[in-house]
């Protein structure tokens, strides 16, 4: 999949932009604050309905405008074409697919898989489990049609059980919600495990290309059920019932897929806490690129890749490794930077200049 045309209106500092993108590397060059990241942000909105910037939701609309809008023409497998649009007005989102309004935004997100590496991506390694779980579930969402509905079922039952725990409700009130958590939660866990098995292979292969100094790197999934994970809904419901007393003391459910996590194991480093910030970024990027490979294997199509401020996030050697990785694959990449990285060299790329909220193509191919 790649975006052939991208139109942006009233998004942050960008008043309007109409861009023709190439299937491979597209590089956006400009000073800090010029609007480069907002171009990447527009693509991210089509896949997530939110910014990858912290606290970015409330300031998406350009000052003085009523709404922010993004439109894209996608080219998919065997030349299939899809028109996507998303609009933010006040606190309301509206999505369109092939010029028709959609009822729920996930109908839009399913059609536009986008992976993003940005300055905060090191949190995938050093931060809370929520971000790692979200990254994993983004992949499962794109390969398992029933995943979202099952996850919502589980979350609803979890909220009900947690409310009963806080209220110190009678034991017989818990059974229906624990059965629901068990039935939906076991299927969610199996979907994650099947996806993680493919992702783990991709992580090993990707690390060999862009992170050769970390030989023996491995991906490990933690299901959230703890050591003796139940294999069927009955066992899972029994586990929740046994844990109910301790959960009452804590006021929340301590077992289940809502507690799932993943981590990286290293031959040379005892614990992830011993990694430097630069190593954390490289490990995060390894997993993100591995996700692209994984989805290509499972869906037969490549997501779009966003790399924000690549030059300041990676040293020259690892920039070269990443660009080599891209050059060997038919993946569309949007990259930003204040200057062209030397590693870009004479590689084929389309160059855009961004200045004071205006995006202009620089004629020719680098």
Rosetta blueprint (number, residue, H / E / L):
1 X L
2 X E
3 X E
4 X E
5 X E
6 X E
7 X E
8 X E
9 X E
10 X E
11 X E
12 X L
13 X L
14 X E
15 X E
16 X E
17 X E
18 X E
19 X E
20 X E
21 X L
22 X L
23 X L
24 X L
25 X E
26 X E
27 X E
28 X E
29 X E
30 X L
31 X L
32 X L
33 X L
34 X L
35 X L
36 X H
37 X H
38 X H
39 X H
40 X H
41 X H
42 X H
43 X H
44 X H
45 X H
46 X H
47 X H
48 X H
49 X L
50 X L
51 X L
52 X L
53 X L
54 X L
55 X L
56 X L
57 X H
58 X H
59 X H
60 X L
61 X E
62 X L
63 X L
64 X L
65 X L
66 X L
67 X L
68 X E
69 X E
70 X E
71 X E
72 X E
73 X E
74 X E
75 X E
76 X L
77 X H
78 X H
79 X H
80 X L
81 X E
82 X E
83 X E
84 X E
85 X E
86 X E
87 X E
88 X E
89 X E
90 X L
91 X L
92 X E
93 X E
94 X E
95 X E
96 X E
97 X E
98 X L
99 X L
100 X E
101 X E
102 X L
103 X L
104 X L
105 X L
106 X H
107 X H
108 X H
109 X H
110 X L
111 X L
112 X L
113 X L
114 X E
115 X E
116 X E
117 X E
118 X L
119 X L
120 X L
121 X L
122 X L
123 X H
124 X H
125 X H
126 X H
127 X L
128 X L
129 X H
130 X H
131 X H
132 X H
133 X H
134 X H
135 X H
136 X H
137 X H
138 X H
139 X H
140 X H
141 X H
142 X H
143 X H
144 X L
145 X L
146 X L
147 X H
148 X H
149 X H
150 X H
151 X H
152 X H
153 X H
154 X H
155 X H
156 X H
157 X H
158 X H
159 X H
160 X H
161 X H
162 X H
163 X H
164 X H
165 X H
166 X H
167 X L
168 X L
169 X L
170 X L
171 X H
172 X H
173 X H
174 X L
175 X H
176 X H
177 X H
178 X H
179 X H
180 X H
181 X H
182 X H
183 X H
184 X H
185 X H
186 X H
187 X H
188 X H
189 X H
190 X H
191 X H
192 X H
193 X H
194 X H
195 X H
196 X H
197 X H
198 X H
199 X H
200 X H
201 X H
202 X H
203 X H
204 X H
205 X H
206 X H
207 X H
208 X H
209 X H
210 X H
211 X L
212 X L
213 X L
214 X L
215 X L
216 X L
217 X L
218 X E
219 X E
220 X E
221 X E
222 X E
223 X L
224 X L
225 X L
226 X L
227 X L
228 X L
229 X L
230 X L
231 X L
232 X L
233 X H
234 X H
235 X H
236 X H
237 X H
238 X H
239 X H
240 X H
241 X H
242 X H
243 X H
244 X H
245 X H
246 X H
247 X H
248 X H
249 X H
250 X H
251 X L
252 X L
253 X L
254 X L
255 X L
256 X L
257 X H
258 X H
259 X H
260 X L
261 X E
262 X E
263 X E
264 X E
265 X E
266 X L
267 X L
268 X L
269 X L
270 X L
271 X L
272 X H
273 X H
274 X H
275 X L
276 X L
277 X H
278 X H
279 X H
280 X H
281 X H
282 X H
283 X H
284 X H
285 X H
286 X H
287 X H
288 X H
289 X H
290 X H
291 X H
292 X H
293 X H
294 X H
295 X H
296 X H
297 X H
298 X H
299 X H
300 X L
301 X L
302 X L
303 X L
304 X E
305 X E
306 X E
307 X E
308 X L
309 X L
310 X H
311 X H
312 X H
313 X H
314 X L
315 X L
316 X H
317 X H
318 X H
319 X H
320 X H
321 X H
322 X H
323 X H
324 X H
325 X H
326 X H
327 X H
328 X L
329 X L
330 X L
331 X L
332 X L
333 X E
334 X E
335 X E
336 X E
337 X E
338 X L
339 X L
340 X L
341 X L
342 X H
343 X H
344 X H
345 X L
346 X L
347 X L
348 X L
349 X E
350 X E
351 X E
352 X E
353 X E
354 X E
355 X E
356 X L
357 X L
358 X E
359 X E
360 X E
361 X E
362 X E
363 X E
364 X E
365 X E
366 X L
